[in-house]
């Protein structure tokens, strides 16, 4: 039976008649996790909720073994080769740089992957990184959850409603998208050649946002603010909401107003307190001015004055 085909309703009367629990559905997939970190164990737990069976996980560190025990009860802790051997669906949830070597290494080790779904979660790569396994008979999937994982118990719940960047050979697209839906996510198709740009956008937005917030908090502490997080929370929350809803039209502040004098004061003070912050401020202010000019929010003469101030 196709594991993604709903079961026929069972006979019965009353509420819930004909319904089957996920774990009671026939032809569920046996899952093997290679890389029992935050992501691998969260996705494994999500697949278990959908009725699949996490049969085995490869875990090296004590913390990884603890995660398996906490999140994937019943999964055997085995070698990567054995995790693949017992699985119908293999999760390769290792760091990006380790993925090509792992794919090649499993083939070199002689592991039989014929007919197995092999899925990685790297944002950087599409399905082509799994080519050694594909040539050996595996069915490659790239499913990247667009979420940060902290290792806390709520990681699994955070999968609900998030986007997954999906890349796979076209015949496997329905299977890939079905797996995402089963984990509670929303599949978004990303072509192989656009995968690096897709990942750069996500990493730049999420990671640099953290850096900017931490930097702002440090500067506020230097300015004498005792609780910078409390001060920034409402402001940054509103700014993020404006950006997501309105795009560049949600921009406010001295650059959007063309207030070159204020920007000049900022640059001078940051140069005194933190040269690294000054460089970052100048780079982002230039980008902001360019975007504001392109959107018609900033007049050319105001942009010219700003860019003079921002000349490094």
LINCORPE-V460760 format. One record per residue. N is the residue number from 1. SS is DSSP state (h for helix, s for strand, l for the rest). PSI is psi in whole degrees, 0 to 359 (999 if undefined). OMEGA is omega in degrees with one decimal (none if undefined). Layout:
BEGIN
n:N ss:SS psi:PSI omega:OMEGA
n:N ss:SS psi:PSI omega:OMEGA
END
This chain:
BEGIN
n:1 ss:l psi:141 omega:175.4
n:2 ss:l psi:122 omega:-176.7
n:3 ss:l psi:349 omega:-179.6
n:4 ss:l psi:6 omega:177.5
n:5 ss:l psi:128 omega:179.7
n:6 ss:l psi:147 omega:177.0
n:7 ss:l psi:147 omega:172.8
n:8 ss:l psi:148 omega:-178.5
n:9 ss:l psi:137 omega:176.5
n:10 ss:l psi:151 omega:179.3
n:11 ss:l psi:156 omega:178.4
n:12 ss:l psi:172 omega:-179.6
n:13 ss:l psi:158 omega:172.6
n:14 ss:l psi:177 omega:-179.4
n:15 ss:l psi:135 omega:177.8
n:16 ss:l psi:357 omega:179.9
n:17 ss:l psi:136 omega:178.8
n:18 ss:l psi:353 omega:-179.9
n:19 ss:l psi:148 omega:174.4
n:20 ss:l psi:144 omega:175.8
n:21 ss:l psi:150 omega:179.5
n:22 ss:h psi:318 omega:-175.4
n:23 ss:h psi:347 omega:179.7
n:24 ss:h psi:356 omega:-178.6
n:25 ss:l psi:139 omega:178.1
n:26 ss:l psi:164 omega:172.7
n:27 ss:l psi:31 omega:172.9
n:28 ss:l psi:161 omega:-177.2
n:29 ss:l psi:142 omega:168.1
n:30 ss:s psi:128 omega:-173.8
n:31 ss:s psi:135 omega:172.4
n:32 ss:s psi:132 omega:-177.1
n:33 ss:s psi:121 omega:175.4
n:34 ss:s psi:103 omega:-174.0
n:35 ss:l psi:80 omega:-173.5
n:36 ss:l psi:56 omega:176.0
n:37 ss:l psi:203 omega:-177.3
n:38 ss:h psi:315 omega:-176.2
n:39 ss:h psi:311 omega:-175.8
n:40 ss:h psi:317 omega:-179.0
n:41 ss:h psi:328 omega:177.3
n:42 ss:h psi:315 omega:179.5
n:43 ss:h psi:323 omega:175.8
n:44 ss:h psi:317 omega:178.1
n:45 ss:h psi:323 omega:178.6
n:46 ss:h psi:321 omega:177.5
n:47 ss:h psi:324 omega:176.5
n:48 ss:h psi:321 omega:176.5
n:49 ss:h psi:327 omega:-179.2
n:50 ss:l psi:357 omega:175.7
n:51 ss:l psi:357 omega:174.6
n:52 ss:l psi:167 omega:-176.1
n:53 ss:s psi:117 omega:176.5
n:54 ss:s psi:106 omega:-173.0
n:55 ss:s psi:324 omega:-173.2
n:56 ss:s psi:156 omega:177.5
n:57 ss:s psi:139 omega:174.9
n:58 ss:s psi:119 omega:-177.6
n:59 ss:l psi:133 omega:-176.8
n:60 ss:l psi:307 omega:-175.3
n:61 ss:l psi:161 omega:176.9
n:62 ss:h psi:320 omega:-178.8
n:63 ss:h psi:321 omega:178.3
n:64 ss:h psi:319 omega:177.9
n:65 ss:h psi:323 omega:176.5
n:66 ss:h psi:319 omega:179.0
n:67 ss:h psi:319 omega:178.6
n:68 ss:h psi:314 omega:-179.5
n:69 ss:h psi:323 omega:-177.1
n:70 ss:h psi:316 omega:-170.0
n:71 ss:h psi:334 omega:-174.8
n:72 ss:l psi:59 omega:-177.8
n:73 ss:l psi:136 omega:-179.0
n:74 ss:l psi:346 omega:178.2
n:75 ss:l psi:133 omega:177.1
n:76 ss:s psi:139 omega:175.5
n:77 ss:s psi:115 omega:-170.5
n:78 ss:s psi:184 omega:174.6
n:79 ss:l psi:161 omega:175.7
n:80 ss:h psi:319 omega:-179.6
n:81 ss:h psi:319 omega:-179.3
n:82 ss:h psi:327 omega:176.9
n:83 ss:h psi:322 omega:177.5
n:84 ss:h psi:318 omega:-174.2
n:85 ss:h psi:323 omega:-174.9
n:86 ss:l psi:1 omega:-169.9
n:87 ss:l psi:150 omega:165.6
n:88 ss:l psi:329 omega:178.1
n:89 ss:s psi:120 omega:-178.3
n:90 ss:s psi:128 omega:175.0
n:91 ss:s psi:117 omega:174.8
n:92 ss:s psi:92 omega:-174.3
n:93 ss:l psi:67 omega:-179.7
n:94 ss:l psi:166 omega:177.7
n:95 ss:l psi:151 omega:-176.2
n:96 ss:h psi:313 omega:-174.4
n:97 ss:h psi:338 omega:-179.5
n:98 ss:h psi:347 omega:-171.3
n:99 ss:h psi:312 omega:-179.9
n:100 ss:h psi:317 omega:-179.8
n:101 ss:h psi:322 omega:178.9
n:102 ss:h psi:315 omega:-179.6
n:103 ss:h psi:314 omega:179.4
n:104 ss:h psi:322 omega:-177.1
n:105 ss:h psi:323 omega:178.7
n:106 ss:h psi:321 omega:177.9
n:107 ss:h psi:317 omega:180.0
n:108 ss:h psi:331 omega:179.7
n:109 ss:l psi:355 omega:176.7
n:110 ss:l psi:19 omega:179.7
n:111 ss:l psi:132 omega:179.8
n:112 ss:l psi:115 omega:-179.3
n:113 ss:l psi:12 omega:-176.3
n:114 ss:l psi:123 omega:176.5
n:115 ss:l psi:1 omega:-179.3
n:116 ss:l psi:140 omega:169.3
n:117 ss:s psi:124 omega:179.0
n:118 ss:s psi:118 omega:-172.2
n:119 ss:s psi:132 omega:170.3
n:120 ss:s psi:165 omega:-174.4
n:121 ss:l psi:15 omega:-179.5
n:122 ss:l psi:135 omega:174.0
n:123 ss:l psi:331 omega:-175.3
n:124 ss:l psi:321 omega:-172.4
n:125 ss:l psi:150 omega:166.3
n:126 ss:l psi:209 omega:-177.7
n:127 ss:h psi:346 omega:-176.9
n:128 ss:h psi:333 omega:179.6
n:129 ss:h psi:341 omega:179.2
n:130 ss:h psi:13 omega:-176.1
n:131 ss:h psi:320 omega:177.7
n:132 ss:h psi:321 omega:178.5
n:133 ss:h psi:323 omega:178.8
n:134 ss:h psi:316 omega:178.7
n:135 ss:h psi:336 omega:178.4
n:136 ss:l psi:1 omega:175.2
n:137 ss:l psi:1 omega:179.8
n:138 ss:l psi:163 omega:178.3
n:139 ss:s psi:105 omega:-167.7
n:140 ss:s psi:139 omega:177.9
n:141 ss:s psi:139 omega:172.0
n:142 ss:s psi:110 omega:-178.0
n:143 ss:s psi:105 omega:-175.0
n:144 ss:s psi:112 omega:178.2
n:145 ss:s psi:126 omega:-177.9
n:146 ss:l psi:79 omega:-176.4
n:147 ss:l psi:151 omega:171.4
n:148 ss:l psi:147 omega:-178.8
n:149 ss:l psi:128 omega:-174.4
n:150 ss:l psi:350 omega:-174.5
n:151 ss:l psi:1 omega:179.3
n:152 ss:l psi:163 omega:-177.9
n:153 ss:h psi:336 omega:-176.8
n:154 ss:h psi:3 omega:178.9
n:155 ss:h psi:318 omega:-177.6
n:156 ss:l psi:318 omega:-180.0
n:157 ss:h psi:333 omega:-178.7
n:158 ss:h psi:349 omega:177.3
n:159 ss:h psi:337 omega:-174.9
n:160 ss:l psi:119 omega:175.5
n:161 ss:l psi:358 omega:-179.3
n:162 ss:l psi:163 omega:176.1
n:163 ss:s psi:148 omega:169.8
n:164 ss:s psi:128 omega:172.1
n:165 ss:s psi:118 omega:-172.7
n:166 ss:s psi:127 omega:173.0
n:167 ss:s psi:132 omega:-178.7
n:168 ss:s psi:161 omega:169.6
n:169 ss:l psi:143 omega:-173.2
n:170 ss:h psi:319 omega:179.0
n:171 ss:h psi:336 omega:-178.9
n:172 ss:h psi:359 omega:-177.7
n:173 ss:h psi:315 omega:179.2
n:174 ss:h psi:323 omega:179.4
n:175 ss:h psi:315 omega:179.6
n:176 ss:h psi:314 omega:-178.7
n:177 ss:h psi:325 omega:178.0
n:178 ss:h psi:320 omega:177.7
n:179 ss:h psi:318 omega:178.5
n:180 ss:h psi:314 omega:-179.8
n:181 ss:h psi:319 omega:178.9
n:182 ss:h psi:329 omega:178.3
n:183 ss:l psi:1 omega:177.0
n:184 ss:l psi:5 omega:-175.7
n:185 ss:l psi:181 omega:178.7
n:186 ss:s psi:116 omega:-178.4
n:187 ss:s psi:135 omega:175.5
n:188 ss:s psi:120 omega:-174.5
n:189 ss:s psi:128 omega:176.7
n:190 ss:l psi:125 omega:179.6
n:191 ss:l psi:157 omega:-176.7
n:192 ss:h psi:314 omega:-174.7
n:193 ss:h psi:342 omega:180.0
n:194 ss:h psi:1 omega:-176.1
n:195 ss:h psi:315 omega:179.3
n:196 ss:h psi:321 omega:179.0
n:197 ss:h psi:318 omega:176.8
n:198 ss:h psi:314 omega:-176.5
n:199 ss:h psi:323 omega:177.8
n:200 ss:h psi:320 omega:179.4
n:201 ss:h psi:317 omega:-179.0
n:202 ss:h psi:314 omega:-178.8
n:203 ss:h psi:318 omega:178.6
n:204 ss:h psi:316 omega:-179.2
n:205 ss:h psi:310 omega:-174.2
n:206 ss:h psi:310 omega:-174.4
n:207 ss:h psi:317 omega:-179.3
n:208 ss:h psi:333 omega:174.9
n:209 ss:h psi:316 omega:178.1
n:210 ss:h psi:315 omega:179.9
n:211 ss:h psi:316 omega:-179.6
n:212 ss:h psi:319 omega:-179.1
n:213 ss:h psi:314 omega:179.2
n:214 ss:h psi:320 omega:178.0
n:215 ss:h psi:316 omega:178.9
n:216 ss:h psi:321 omega:178.5
n:217 ss:h psi:318 omega:179.4
n:218 ss:h psi:318 omega:179.9
n:219 ss:h psi:322 omega:177.9
n:220 ss:h psi:321 omega:176.6
n:221 ss:h psi:318 omega:177.3
n:222 ss:h psi:328 omega:178.9
n:223 ss:l psi:356 omega:176.6
n:224 ss:l psi:8 omega:179.7
n:225 ss:l psi:123 omega:-176.0
n:226 ss:l psi:325 omega:-179.1
n:227 ss:l psi:77 omega:-175.9
n:228 ss:h psi:327 omega:178.7
n:229 ss:h psi:319 omega:179.1
n:230 ss:h psi:324 omega:179.0
n:231 ss:h psi:318 omega:-174.2
n:232 ss:h psi:331 omega:-172.8
n:233 ss:h psi:302 omega:-178.9
n:234 ss:h psi:321 omega:-179.2
n:235 ss:h psi:310 omega:-177.1
n:236 ss:h psi:326 omega:175.3
n:237 ss:h psi:316 omega:178.7
n:238 ss:h psi:320 omega:179.6
n:239 ss:h psi:317 omega:178.2
n:240 ss:h psi:316 omega:178.6
n:241 ss:h psi:316 omega:178.3
n:242 ss:h psi:317 omega:-178.3
n:243 ss:h psi:317 omega:-178.3
n:244 ss:h psi:326 omega:-178.2
n:245 ss:h psi:322 omega:-168.7
n:246 ss:h psi:350 omega:-176.1
n:247 ss:h psi:215 omega:-177.4
n:248 ss:h psi:340 omega:177.6
n:249 ss:h psi:345 omega:177.0
n:250 ss:h psi:5 omega:-177.5
n:251 ss:l psi:136 omega:173.9
n:252 ss:l psi:176 omega:173.6
n:253 ss:l psi:181 omega:-171.8
n:254 ss:h psi:326 omega:178.4
n:255 ss:h psi:316 omega:178.9
n:256 ss:h psi:328 omega:179.7
n:257 ss:h psi:350 omega:-176.4
n:258 ss:l psi:28 omega:-175.9
n:259 ss:l psi:82 omega:-175.0
n:260 ss:h psi:327 omega:-179.8
n:261 ss:h psi:316 omega:178.6
n:262 ss:h psi:316 omega:179.5
n:263 ss:h psi:320 omega:178.6
n:264 ss:h psi:319 omega:176.8
n:265 ss:h psi:318 omega:179.2
n:266 ss:h psi:312 omega:-177.3
n:267 ss:h psi:317 omega:-179.3
n:268 ss:h psi:315 omega:-177.7
n:269 ss:h psi:320 omega:178.4
n:270 ss:h psi:325 omega:176.5
n:271 ss:h psi:328 omega:179.6
n:272 ss:h psi:321 omega:-173.3
n:273 ss:h psi:318 omega:-173.5
n:274 ss:l psi:99 omega:178.7
n:275 ss:h psi:326 omega:178.4
n:276 ss:h psi:318 omega:178.2
n:277 ss:h psi:323 omega:178.6
n:278 ss:h psi:315 omega:-179.2
n:279 ss:h psi:317 omega:179.6
n:280 ss:h psi:318 omega:179.5
n:281 ss:h psi:314 omega:-178.9
n:282 ss:h psi:314 omega:-179.1
n:283 ss:h psi:315 omega:-179.0
n:284 ss:h psi:324 omega:178.2
n:285 ss:h psi:323 omega:176.1
n:286 ss:h psi:314 omega:179.2
n:287 ss:h psi:319 omega:178.5
n:288 ss:h psi:316 omega:179.4
n:289 ss:h psi:319 omega:178.7
n:290 ss:h psi:316 omega:-179.6
n:291 ss:h psi:320 omega:178.5
n:292 ss:h psi:321 omega:177.1
n:293 ss:h psi:314 omega:-179.9
n:294 ss:h psi:329 omega:-179.5
n:295 ss:l psi:357 omega:-179.9
n:296 ss:l psi:10 omega:178.6
n:297 ss:l psi:338 omega:-175.0
n:298 ss:l psi:130 omega:179.6
n:299 ss:l psi:150 omega:-177.1
n:300 ss:h psi:319 omega:-178.4
n:301 ss:h psi:325 omega:176.7
n:302 ss:h psi:321 omega:178.3
n:303 ss:h psi:321 omega:179.5
n:304 ss:h psi:317 omega:178.6
n:305 ss:h psi:318 omega:179.0
n:306 ss:h psi:314 omega:-176.7
n:307 ss:h psi:332 omega:173.9
n:308 ss:h psi:318 omega:178.7
n:309 ss:h psi:325 omega:-174.6
n:310 ss:l psi:3 omega:177.3
n:311 ss:l psi:126 omega:-174.9
n:312 ss:l psi:999 omega:none
END
